[in-house]
Amino acid sequence: MRVLVVDDEPRLAAALRRGLQAEGFAVDLAHDGVSGLQLARQGDYDAVVLDIMLPRLSGYNVCKALRAEDNWVPILMLSAKDGEYDMADGLDLGADDYLTKPFSYVVLVARLRALLRRGRHRRPVSLRAGDLTLDPAKRRVFRGETAIELTPREFALLEFLLRHLDEVVSKSELLEHVWDSFDTDANVVEVYVGYLRRKIDVPFGRNSVQTVRGAGYRLAGDGG
């Protein structure tokens, strides 16, 4: 397995290389964003360990550039930043996982192996269903050229449905992932699905959010 480590702290990068090589990985190093991006583009890597705060080009921009080129190599981001918004920014730009410094080397290796087991999967920055588009990073939703204003809960609901396009998702799944609760009354899901339909479907004569009787809801891949 080939891994690229991009970090501007030479000691940390060298330590990661020694440790990963001891685990059986082949490891290349880069110490700035531009070099890291070039190597990631040219090398057939199984994963990239990418620091955020890099000279010349930030890890955010390295990740963004790779995803824009449809390069879906698994990316584990590292950063001294520990804010939840920094983590969200990295994940929204297409990173697969995130660790803050200082981190446990054992945890890093475990997460890296988990990413390698999953392999490469397309994870577009913008989610689409026909002419319905959602940009998680910019928190924007469009139907064609028309911007649609959603509340945070409506946005989260639509994002989850888009990430499970053409799949039937149950009310319990939505309560767990959108409301982060199993105790909330399941009727709230119906209420918010209604809110969402009135914003993304009804004004445009669409039926993208579909009820699957007795099972849950499905967002049609063609956008309704």
N, C-alpha and C positions, 0 to 999 in steps of 0.2 A: 504494500500500500504506500502510495506517495503522498506526502503532506507538505504543503507550503506554509511556513511560519513567517508572518510579516509583523515585525516589532522593532521599534527604534531603540530599545534598550538592549545593547549587545550582550550583556551578561545573561539577561532573562532569555533572550533568543537562543543563545548557545546552550543554556541549561535545558531549555525545552528540546532542542535538537538531540542532546545527549540522552535525555530521558526517553524520548520517542524512539530513538534508534535502538535503545536497550529493549524496547517493547516490540522491535521488529519492523518499524516504519523506516522508509527512505525519506529523508527530510532535506528540503532546500530552505534557505533563509533569504529574506529581503529586509532592509532596514528603513525603507521609506515607501510612501504610497505609490509613486510612479514606478519604481522598480518592481514592487509587489504586483501591480496591475499587469505589467509586461510579462512577468513570469507566469501569472495566473492565466493569461491569454495564451501563452505559448506552450506551457507544460500541461501534460495530461494528468492533473492531480486528482486524487480521490477526495481530498478535503483541504480547506484553507483555514488556518488559525490566524485571525486578523485583528490587530490592535486598532482602536479607533483614532487615538491621538498620534498621527504620523506626520513627519515633515513632507512637504511638497504636495501631498494629496492625502486627505483624511481617509480613514477606513470606511466611513460612511460613503464617500464618493467612489472608492474602489468597489465596494459592494454594489452601489447603484450602477456603475459603469458595466460591471460584469452581467448583472441581470438585464440591463438594457440590450446587451448583445446576446441574450438567450444562453448565457453561460450559467448553468445551474449547479456548479460544483458546490457541495455542502460547505457552509461558512460558519465557523464558531468565532464570535467576536469577543475580544478582550478589551477591558477598559478600566481605568482608575475611577471613572465616573460610576456612581452607584444609584443615580436617580432613576425612578421608574420611567420617566419620559425619555431618558437617553436609551434605556433598554427598548422601549416601544419604538423609537425612531429606527434603531438598528433592525429590529424584526420587520417593521413596516417596509423598509427598503429591500428586504429579501434575505436577510441573514436567517440562519436556521436555529442558532442558539447563542447564548450570551453568558459570559462570566466576568465578574468584577475582580480587580486586583485589590489585595492579594488573594489568590485562589489556591485551592487544594489541587496539587498535581494529580492525585488519585482521581478526583472528580473530573478534572479536565480530560484525562485519558478515557474515563468511563463515558463522558458525553461525546467525545470524539468517536469512540467505537460505536455508540448509538447512532450517530450521524452516518457513519460508514455502512451500518446495517441497512439504514433506510435508503441509501443511494441517492441518485440524482432524480429529482422530480421538478417539473416545471412549476414555479410559484410566481406568476406574474405580479408586478408591482400594482398594476391596475386590474381589477376584477370586472369581467364583462359577461353580460347575457344579452345577446342581440345588440340593440343600441343603448342598453342600460349599462352605465359605467360607474364604478366606485373606486376612488383612490384613497386607500387607507392612510397614507402619509399626509396627504393634504386635506383629508376629511371632506372630500367633495363627492357629490353624486350628480350624474347627468343622465337625462333621457334624450339621446341625440345631442343637440346643442343647448338644450334647456336645463339649466341648473335647478336642482331640487333641494330644498332645505329640509333636513331631518333633525329630530332631536337626537341626543347621544344614544338613547335606548333604541330608537328606530334605526339609527345607523348601525349599531351593533347587531341588530336582528338581520338587517339586510346583508351585512358583511358575512355573517355565519351562513345564511342561505346561499350566498354567492360562492362561498368556499365549499359548499356541498351541492353544487349545481346539478340539477336533474336527479338528485337523491331525495328520498323521503326522509324527513327528520321529524321525530316525535316531539310532542310538547315537553316531555321530560328532558330530552336532549337540549331543547331551547332554554328551559329553565336552568339547567346546569351550566350552559356555556354563555348565555346572554344575561341571565339574572344571577348566575353564580349561586343558585339556591335550589333546593328541592322542596323547601317549605312554602314557597310562594304559591298562591292559588293559581292553578293551571289556567283559569279563565283569563288571567292577565295576558297570556299568549294570544288568545283569540282577539282580545281588545287591540293589542299592538299590531297584529297582522292586519286588522281592519284599518288602523291608522296608516300603515305602510301602503296598503292597496290604494287608499284614497289619495296618496301622494305620487306613487310611481306607476300606477296602472290606470285608474279611473279617468284622469284628465287626458290620457293619451289613447283611450280606447283599447287598453291592453288587459291581458289576464295572465301575467307572469307568475304571480304568487297563487299557487293552486292548492286547494284543500283535497287531501287524500283521505276519504272518509274512514274513520276508525284507525288511522295510522299516523297522520300528522300533516305536514305541509311540504310542498316541493316548489322550487323556483325553476321555471322552464328555461332551458339552455338557449332557446331562440329569443328570449326576452318577452315572450307572450304575444 
